Amino acid sequence: MSEQEQRSVRCLVAKVGLDGHDRGAHVIARAFRDAGFEVIYSGLHKAPEEIVQAAVQEDVDVLGISILSGAHNTLVPKIMDGLEEYDAKDDTLVLVGGVVPDEDKAALKDQGVAAVFGPGTSIEETIEFVRENAPER
């Protein structure tokens, strides 16, 4: 992707559910911005439906879901179903970041999550994944 194309990548960084720990979401949002992506941050305590609405209304290429509460198996499928209802699932690169046990990652990917990034994942690895996999406009 050229530098101009990177700038056109629209990302929504979302905090779903009751999880109030947003430092990681802020770090990735800033890193994405510094990498040239356009970034929208949802704020805390968003319902899955609110995240879907924001992703659709903002016409994002990438939806990054930050979750540390352990409710990923309940909340992420609701987001994926919502994207499907709006025919946005195939056009949105969905990433999950946070504490997700290894045994839960395959189920999330089966639902359409492109990648799960856990603690210790480098910012560079995440940015490179977006650059290589974001849908082209």
HELIX and SHEET records of a PDB file:
HELIX    1   1 GLU A    3  ARG A    7  1                                   5    
HELIX    2   2 ARG A   23  ASP A   34  1                                  12    
HELIX    3   3 PRO A   48  GLN A   57  1                                  10    
HELIX    4   4 HIS A   72  GLU A   85  1                                  14    
HELIX    5   5 ASP A  102  ASP A  110  1                                   9    
HELIX    6   6 ILE A  123  ASN A  133  1                                  11    
SHEET    1   A 5 GLU A  38  TYR A  41  0                                        
SHEET    2   A 5 ARG A  10  LYS A  15  1                                        
SHEET    3   A 5 VAL A  62  ILE A  67  1                                        
SHEET    4   A 5 LEU A  93  GLY A  98  1                                        
SHEET    5   A 5 ALA A 115  PHE A 117  1                                        
END                                                                             
